[in-house]
Amino acid sequence: MKTIVITGASSGIGRALALEFAKRGYRLGLLGRRTDALASLQQEAVACGAAAVMTGQLDVDAASSVAHQLQSFFQTLGSVDIFVANAGINAFTHVGKDELPAEMRIIQTNVIGAIASIDAAAAHFAQQKSGHIVGVSSLASMIAVPKQAAYCASKAAISMYLRSARIELARHNICVTDIQPGFVVTDIMPDIGKYPFAIPATKAAFEMAEAIEKGREEAIVPAFPWRLFKPFFRHIPNFFWKRL
Ligand SMILES: NC(=O)c1ccc[n+]([C@@H]2O[C@H](COP(=O)([O-])OP(=O)(O)OC[C@H]3O[C@@H](n4cnc5c(N)ncnc54)[C@H](OP(=O)(O)O)[C@@H]3O)[C@@H](O)[C@H]2O)c1
């Protein structure tokens, strides 16, 4: 029976992913800042078939304490097979409008927080001489979106970090998966369901779990139709965004 640890499990994609792996009989380690949401998820996951569920509070913005907190969480769990760095935020930001604090918050959580989490998992897996690190990036790592410059930059950064980490960690028998979701209906942004090819979190979680279990290096979610459009990601005309 495998053990998976997920950050940002208290809502949205992380929550749906926890329930998907619960159905698959995994042991779950679920992390987030909202412990009340994690407690109700714990009950639901057990009812769905999880072998065991442990929850813990983790704020990835407190980057300097992430390693210590994760190490003790991993030790309590015993062995960990898969670590998913999913915690993330988004917000509309505007370039040149004195919005640096909002842009910095996005970079802090999505880049520094994710790197701190991945670093801690890599150290644990290197000792264990095996493991699987999954990063939840975004199609925004490849598509330039107006009013999302900080978010796109954060996801491009984490995708590149994952690619480099994959090469570096291979000698420790650690594999790395970069998941790039399109639009998934969660609380991350208002009205996200109005964007092209938006899917429910349950569908995203199913496709993500399949990619993780197959040990894919990269997975666009949903694969259809986004993979068909991948060659055109750098050539989207400006007027496209005016229609959204
Ligand atoms: N929804 C989409 O369309 C979409 C598309 C591409 C990529 N993604 C990525 O998918 C991931 C999950 O997003 P979502 O859509 O599921 O959004 P969500 O419903 O808002 O969930 C975000 C999760 O991240 C956690 N989180 C946020 N800041 C945190 C922090 N400082 N420390 C620890 N946990 C933190 C939240 O938990 P607490 O508040 O309890 O801490 C929550 O569980 C993000 O990385 C996002 O960028 C989403």
The ligand as an ORCA input file, in Angstrom:
! r2SCAN-3c Opt
* xyz 0 1
  N      -7.833     25.775    -10.688
  C      -7.143     25.914    -11.794
  O      -7.699     26.236    -12.863
  C      -5.666     25.645    -11.817
  C      -5.029     25.603    -13.057
  C      -3.673     25.355    -13.108
  C      -2.968     25.140    -11.941
  N      -3.605     25.201    -10.748
  C      -2.793     24.991     -9.545
  O      -3.366     23.979     -8.758
  C      -2.990     24.172     -7.396
  C      -4.229     24.059     -6.524
  O      -5.097     25.137     -6.846
  P      -6.686     25.036     -6.766
  O      -7.234     25.462     -8.054
  O      -7.091     23.744     -6.196
  O      -6.979     26.233     -5.751
  P      -7.695     26.289     -4.313
  O      -8.979     25.566     -4.331
  O      -7.679     27.716     -3.929
  O      -6.677     25.463     -3.414
  C      -5.416     25.944     -3.102
  C      -4.847     25.113     -1.979
  O      -3.544     25.597     -1.670
  C      -3.456     25.809     -0.278
  N      -2.582     26.936      0.018
  C      -2.623     28.205     -0.474
  N      -1.667     28.946      0.083
  C      -1.001     28.128      0.961
  C       0.072     28.312      1.840
  N       0.685     29.503      1.985
  N       0.518     27.256      2.571
  C      -0.072     26.063      2.430
  N      -1.120     25.818      1.650
  C      -1.573     26.853      0.911
  C      -4.874     26.067      0.210
  O      -5.024     25.557      1.527
  P      -5.136     26.441      2.851
  O      -5.823     27.718      2.481
  O      -5.892     25.572      3.795
  O      -3.727     26.614      3.260
  C      -5.688     25.177     -0.719
  O      -5.829     23.881     -0.189
  C      -2.290     25.532     -7.336
  O      -0.895     25.349     -7.345
  C      -2.734     26.198     -8.624
  O      -1.814     27.164     -9.069
  C      -4.930     25.454    -10.654
*
